[in-house]
Amino acid sequence: MGQPEKKTITWTTLSIGSVVFLAFALTGCMSVEEQRRANLYEDEGTCSDFGTRYGSQAYTQCMLQQQQRRDQAQLLAAEQARITSETTLNSLETMRRLREGKR
């Protein structure tokens, strides 16, 4: 009966570890400067698609909004990662307590 619990804990830990590793690996594919340029290019395209002209007040406002959107997305991703990590730690602690209680 103890074996399935170990497998569950191990697979859960491995799954979460794999997701975190993959996230770091994918973000590490570009240098900070390359990522900044890619973001700028994407934002310029978005603002141009909205019909704003480079140098206009509307264009500047659009570019700022795109940066704020990206910042919010990064904050949300960091918060979700924190919550996932906390949940995992709580689950592992619960499993440890359950195992200790069975002994």
For each residue, the residues with C-beta under 8 A, 3 or more apart:
1: 4 5
2: 5 6 99 102
3: 6 7
4: 1 7 8
5: 1 2 8 9 95 98 99
6: 2 3 9 10
7: 3 4 10 11
8: 4 5 11 12 95
9: 5 6 12 13 92 95
10: 6 7 13 14
11: 7 8 14 15
12: 8 9 15 16 88 91
13: 9 10 16 17 88 92
14: 10 11 17 18
15: 11 12 18 19
16: 12 13 19 20 84 85 88
17: 13 14 20 21
18: 14 15 21 22
19: 15 16 22 23
20: 16 17 23 24 81
21: 17 18 24 25
22: 18 19 25 26
23: 19 20 26 27 81
24: 20 21 27 28
25: 21 22 28 29
26: 22 23 29
27: 23 24 30
28: 24 25
29: 25 26
30: 27 34 35 38
31: 34 35
32: 35 36
33: 36 37
34: 30 31 37 38
35: 30 31 32 38 39
36: 32 33 39 40
37: 33 34 40 41
38: 30 34 35 41 42
39: 35 36 42 43 70
40: 36 37 43 44
41: 37 38 44 45
42: 38 39 45 46 66
43: 39 40 46 47 62 63 66 67
44: 40 41 47 48 54 63
45: 41 42 48 49
46: 42 43 49 50 62 66
47: 43 44 50 52 59 62 63 66
48: 44 45 51 52 54
49: 45 46
50: 46 47 62
51: 48
52: 47 48 56 58 59 62
53: 56 58 59
54: 44 48 59
55: 59 60
56: 52 53 59 60
57: 60 61
58: 52 53 61 62
59: 47 52 53 54 55 56 62 63
60: 55 56 57 63 64
61: 57 58 64 65
62: 43 46 47 50 52 58 59 65 66
63: 43 44 47 59 60 66 67
64: 60 61 67 68
65: 61 62 68 69
66: 42 43 46 47 62 63 69 70
67: 43 63 64 70 71
68: 64 65 71 72
69: 65 66 72 73
70: 39 66 67 73 74
71: 67 68 74 75
72: 68 69 75 76
73: 69 70 76 77
74: 70 71 77 78
75: 71 72 78 79
76: 72 73 79 80
77: 73 74 80 81
78: 74 75 81 82
79: 75 76 82 83
80: 76 77 83 84
81: 20 23 77 78 84 85
82: 78 79 85 86
83: 79 80 86 87
84: 16 80 81 87 88
85: 16 81 82 88 89
86: 82 83 89 90
87: 83 84 90 91
88: 12 13 16 84 85 91 92
89: 85 86 92 93
90: 86 87 93 94
91: 12 87 88 94 95
92: 9 13 88 89 95 96
93: 89 90 96 97
94: 90 91 97 98
95: 5 8 9 91 92 98 99
96: 92 93 99 100
97: 93 94 100 101
98: 5 94 95 101 102
99: 2 5 95 96 102 103
100: 96 97 103
101: 97 98
102: 2 98 99
103: 99 100
